[in-house]
């Protein structure tokens, strides 16, 4: 019974995040892949996304990080960041993170236009959206794990 209530809470939460355009239909596809024999698939994918992207943001984008990167030539730095943002967009699309995908598109446009103000604004938006999505994904992971724990605790034991 408690697992059902949590499942309903998760469903309501997801509807809200779709309405807020934080998630898109690709997230639904990710959920459909989750099978009964791998109930932690979505949570694992989201956690992997969070861990990898946060590390990449700190390593590649965060301007406060690493004196060596600050001394890097502007063109080399721009190419490194462009490459990272391209990979980030692919990862964001695969987990249904709509706003990060939009921010990556804005970055690409600013980069193509050689608009350094837009370039920096888009990077800031990417970072902000990542941390917003991280909160959403952590909530989803928490609910998924509780649902799994409750459903396995109440499932009949087989001998």
C-alpha positions as a LaTeX table, in Angstrom:
\begin{tabular}{lrrr}
\hline
Residue & $x$ (\AA) & $y$ (\AA) & $z$ (\AA) \\
\hline
Unk1 & 0.00 & 0.00 & 0.00 \\
Unk2 & 2.80 & 2.43 & 0.91 \\
Unk3 & 4.64 & 1.57 & $-2.31$ \\
Unk4 & 1.51 & 2.43 & $-4.30$ \\
Unk5 & 1.21 & 5.80 & $-2.54$ \\
Unk6 & 4.86 & 6.56 & $-3.33$ \\
Unk7 & 4.36 & 5.50 & $-6.95$ \\
Unk8 & 1.45 & 7.93 & $-7.18$ \\
Unk9 & 3.60 & 10.65 & $-5.59$ \\
Unk10 & 6.33 & 9.96 & $-8.15$ \\
Unk11 & 3.81 & 10.09 & $-11.00$ \\
Unk12 & 2.46 & 13.46 & $-9.78$ \\
Unk13 & 6.00 & 14.79 & $-9.38$ \\
Unk14 & 6.91 & 13.72 & $-12.92$ \\
Unk15 & 3.78 & 15.32 & $-14.38$ \\
Unk16 & 4.75 & 18.57 & $-12.67$ \\
Unk17 & 8.30 & 18.39 & $-14.06$ \\
Unk18 & 6.97 & 17.73 & $-17.57$ \\
Unk19 & 4.69 & 20.75 & $-17.22$ \\
Unk20 & 7.64 & 22.86 & $-16.04$ \\
Unk21 & 9.56 & 21.59 & $-19.10$ \\
Unk22 & 12.38 & 20.26 & $-16.95$ \\
Unk23 & 11.81 & 16.79 & $-18.39$ \\
Unk24 & 10.75 & 15.80 & $-21.88$ \\
Unk25 & 9.36 & 12.67 & $-23.49$ \\
Unk26 & 12.80 & 11.07 & $-23.70$ \\
Unk27 & 12.58 & 10.56 & $-19.94$ \\
Unk28 & 9.42 & 8.51 & $-20.55$ \\
Unk29 & 11.40 & 6.37 & $-22.98$ \\
Unk30 & 14.02 & 5.82 & $-20.28$ \\
Unk31 & 11.29 & 4.68 & $-17.89$ \\
Unk32 & 9.89 & 2.25 & $-20.47$ \\
Unk33 & 13.28 & 0.58 & $-20.78$ \\
Unk34 & 13.21 & $-0.25$ & $-17.09$ \\
Unk35 & 12.18 & $-3.88$ & $-16.78$ \\
Unk36 & 10.88 & $-5.85$ & $-13.83$ \\
Unk37 & 14.19 & $-7.70$ & $-13.64$ \\
Unk38 & 16.11 & $-4.39$ & $-13.44$ \\
Unk39 & 13.95 & $-2.09$ & $-11.30$ \\
Unk40 & 16.84 & 0.22 & $-10.47$ \\
Unk41 & 17.67 & 1.05 & $-14.09$ \\
Unk42 & 16.26 & 4.60 & $-14.13$ \\
Unk43 & 17.80 & 5.49 & $-10.76$ \\
Unk44 & 21.16 & 4.10 & $-11.90$ \\
Unk45 & 21.06 & 6.06 & $-15.16$ \\
Unk46 & 20.11 & 9.29 & $-13.40$ \\
Unk47 & 22.84 & 8.85 & $-10.79$ \\
Unk48 & 25.40 & 8.13 & $-13.48$ \\
Unk49 & 24.30 & 11.26 & $-15.34$ \\
Unk50 & 24.56 & 13.40 & $-12.19$ \\
Unk51 & 27.98 & 12.07 & $-11.19$ \\
Unk52 & 29.53 & 12.29 & $-14.63$ \\
Unk53 & 28.10 & 15.66 & $-15.60$ \\
Unk54 & 28.96 & 17.30 & $-12.30$ \\
Unk55 & 32.55 & 16.09 & $-12.62$ \\
Unk56 & 32.70 & 17.33 & $-16.21$ \\
Unk57 & 31.28 & 20.73 & $-15.25$ \\
Unk58 & 33.89 & 21.14 & $-12.55$ \\
Unk59 & 36.67 & 19.96 & $-14.86$ \\
Unk60 & 35.65 & 21.79 & $-18.03$ \\
Unk61 & 33.39 & 24.75 & $-17.41$ \\
Unk62 & 33.71 & 26.13 & $-13.90$ \\
Unk63 & 35.84 & 29.26 & $-14.34$ \\
Unk64 & 37.05 & 29.15 & $-10.73$ \\
Unk65 & 38.67 & 25.80 & $-11.33$ \\
Unk66 & 42.31 & 25.16 & $-12.12$ \\
Unk67 & 44.84 & 27.90 & $-12.77$ \\
Unk68 & 46.20 & 25.95 & $-15.75$ \\
Unk69 & 42.86 & 26.27 & $-17.56$ \\
Unk70 & 42.76 & 30.00 & $-16.85$ \\
Unk71 & 46.11 & 30.36 & $-18.61$ \\
Unk72 & 44.96 & 28.27 & $-21.58$ \\
Unk73 & 44.72 & 30.17 & $-24.84$ \\
Unk74 & 41.20 & 31.43 & $-25.50$ \\
Unk75 & 40.78 & 29.43 & $-28.74$ \\
Unk76 & 41.95 & 26.19 & $-27.14$ \\
Unk77 & 39.70 & 26.79 & $-24.14$ \\
Unk78 & 36.73 & 27.56 & $-26.39$ \\
Unk79 & 37.26 & 24.36 & $-28.41$ \\
Unk80 & 37.56 & 22.27 & $-25.24$ \\
Unk81 & 34.37 & 23.75 & $-23.82$ \\
Unk82 & 32.53 & 23.37 & $-27.14$ \\
Unk83 & 33.48 & 19.70 & $-27.26$ \\
Unk84 & 32.30 & 19.17 & $-23.70$ \\
Unk85 & 28.99 & 20.98 & $-24.29$ \\
Unk86 & 28.37 & 18.84 & $-27.39$ \\
Unk87 & 28.80 & 15.67 & $-25.29$ \\
Unk88 & 26.67 & 17.17 & $-22.52$ \\
Unk89 & 23.86 & 17.81 & $-24.97$ \\
Unk90 & 23.90 & 14.16 & $-26.04$ \\
Unk91 & 23.78 & 12.99 & $-22.43$ \\
Unk92 & 21.01 & 15.45 & $-21.61$ \\
Unk93 & 18.90 & 14.30 & $-24.53$ \\
Unk94 & 19.31 & 10.66 & $-23.51$ \\
Unk95 & 17.91 & 11.24 & $-20.00$ \\
Unk96 & 15.23 & 13.72 & $-21.05$ \\
Unk97 & 16.73 & 16.83 & $-19.48$ \\
Unk98 & 14.98 & 19.40 & $-21.64$ \\
Unk99 & 16.35 & 22.63 & $-20.16$ \\
Unk100 & 19.98 & 21.51 & $-20.30$ \\
Unk101 & 19.46 & 20.57 & $-23.94$ \\
Unk102 & 18.01 & 24.04 & $-24.64$ \\
Unk103 & 20.96 & 25.70 & $-22.85$ \\
Unk104 & 23.40 & 23.63 & $-24.93$ \\
Unk105 & 21.64 & 24.77 & $-28.11$ \\
Unk106 & 21.90 & 28.40 & $-26.96$ \\
Unk107 & 25.60 & 27.85 & $-26.30$ \\
Unk108 & 26.15 & 26.40 & $-29.77$ \\
Unk109 & 24.32 & 29.33 & $-31.37$ \\
Unk110 & 26.36 & 31.89 & $-29.40$ \\
Unk111 & 29.56 & 30.06 & $-30.27$ \\
Unk112 & 28.72 & 29.99 & $-33.98$ \\
Unk113 & 27.95 & 33.72 & $-33.85$ \\
Unk114 & 31.17 & 34.37 & $-31.93$ \\
Unk115 & 29.04 & 36.09 & $-29.30$ \\
Unk116 & 31.24 & 35.91 & $-26.19$ \\
Unk117 & 28.57 & 37.48 & $-23.96$ \\
Unk118 & 26.04 & 34.91 & $-25.16$ \\
Unk119 & 28.70 & 32.20 & $-24.83$ \\
Unk120 & 29.26 & 33.04 & $-21.15$ \\
Unk121 & 25.53 & 33.48 & $-20.48$ \\
Unk122 & 24.81 & 30.05 & $-21.99$ \\
Unk123 & 27.55 & 28.43 & $-19.89$ \\
Unk124 & 26.04 & 29.96 & $-16.77$ \\
Unk125 & 22.62 & 28.71 & $-17.82$ \\
Unk126 & 24.01 & 25.21 & $-18.42$ \\
Unk127 & 25.48 & 25.13 & $-14.92$ \\
Unk128 & 22.31 & 26.55 & $-13.33$ \\
Unk129 & 20.08 & 24.11 & $-15.20$ \\
Unk130 & 22.31 & 21.18 & $-14.30$ \\
Unk131 & 22.00 & 21.90 & $-10.60$ \\
Unk132 & 18.24 & 22.35 & $-10.93$ \\
Unk133 & 17.95 & 19.04 & $-12.80$ \\
Unk134 & 20.23 & 17.40 & $-10.25$ \\
Unk135 & 17.68 & 18.23 & $-7.52$ \\
Unk136 & 14.87 & 16.80 & $-9.63$ \\
Unk137 & 16.81 & 13.63 & $-10.43$ \\
Unk138 & 17.81 & 13.15 & $-6.79$ \\
Unk139 & 14.12 & 13.34 & $-5.81$ \\
Unk140 & 13.22 & 10.80 & $-8.50$ \\
Unk141 & 16.04 & 8.50 & $-7.36$ \\
Unk142 & 14.91 & 8.79 & $-3.74$ \\
Unk143 & 11.30 & 7.92 & $-4.61$ \\
Unk144 & 12.34 & 5.07 & $-6.94$ \\
Unk145 & 14.53 & 3.55 & $-4.22$ \\
Unk146 & 11.79 & 3.82 & $-1.58$ \\
Unk147 & 9.25 & 2.24 & $-3.94$ \\
Unk148 & 11.65 & $-0.62$ & $-4.66$ \\
Unk149 & 12.41 & $-1.18$ & $-0.96$ \\
Unk150 & 8.72 & $-1.21$ & $-0.01$ \\
Unk151 & 7.68 & $-3.43$ & $-2.90$ \\
Unk152 & 10.40 & $-6.01$ & $-2.19$ \\
Unk153 & 9.69 & $-5.95$ & 1.55 \\
Unk154 & 6.00 & $-6.67$ & 0.97 \\
Unk155 & 6.54 & $-9.22$ & $-1.82$ \\
Unk156 & 5.98 & $-12.84$ & $-0.82$ \\
Unk157 & 9.22 & $-14.73$ & $-0.23$ \\
Unk158 & 9.83 & $-17.68$ & $-2.56$ \\
Unk159 & 11.63 & $-20.80$ & $-1.41$ \\
\hline
\end{tabular}
